């Protein structure tokens, strides 16, 4: 039996084209837009549910490793003779601190946890980095407003050799959940060259004595690749200390009761002679008297006297050149640094007489242990 053919209700027509109505398209578009917005915004709602302890510990750990094992940026290669402060972040002053890309306190990448004294001093200089944001942007990075508290403490405070304790920021509250890392580090302190003025090699008791003595510092000899980087001495980046001791004043002074008089300290450097390949030209001596020359230079005698000249010295004379002192003193770009420090004594007070410079090759480092702690919340 054949079924009767059904017809559509009156007023309706069949449409099998598969097209969607405009109402459906508009509604679907609104739904997808709302879905995307909700999905994007809901991710932020879950931040409070994450483990902040683990997150803060990770940030603190990264900051601690960065400070103790990285030399920072800007940073030059070991042994590179720098004549512009911008090569090293620790020599960039307050006016150009924006050029400091990243903090790092180690001497080189090859010396993790062996810190540069100059970098430690620059890092803690609040006259340059006077906002917590200065440290945040160069240690933590990112836009999340982490709080920082960094402390640095020498282990042997009584024998820290000039390494000072400091703190950055304020400690967290008693009930604050924070991340923490502690690193034991070593700080390489100033290199000290000791000379005994009573050594017969520096005296001319039978003659008049010219009162001159010269210390020759050669980067090629102090930067010895046969030894580890901790034993390197970088004349351009490290603080240099020269100490003259008098173990026998009667052998040195013409009038032992009156001591000896130091009348001048000067410096000079060597550069290749463009007219004679293989030869050098000495530039100097340049007296250390004008303010531009004395900045970063200190001199004391017998533990109490200080000044550009010293009189009545009977025990010792100590001169120090701050790290980076010679950076602007050598205007030429050189592949090596040979620097002479020239001392002139009053010849009427002493038998000192040195025809050839005193050359130093082997200087052991002095490392001061310290504790670096970082808290992040």
Secondary structure by P-SEA (a helix, b strand, c coil): cccccccccccbbbbccccccaaaaaaaaaaaaaaaaaaaaaaaaacccccaaaaaaaaaaaaaaaaccccccccccccccccccccccccccccccccccbbbccccccccccccaaaaaaaacccccccaaaaaaaccccccbbbbbbbbbccccccccccccccccccccccccccbbbbbbccccbbbbbbccccccccccccccccbbbbbbbcccccccccccccccccccbbbbbbbbbcccccccccccccbbbccccccccccccccccbbbbccccccccccccccbbbbcccccccccccccccbbbbbbccccccccccccccbbbbbbbbbcccccccbbbcbbbbbcbbbbbbbbbbbbbbcc
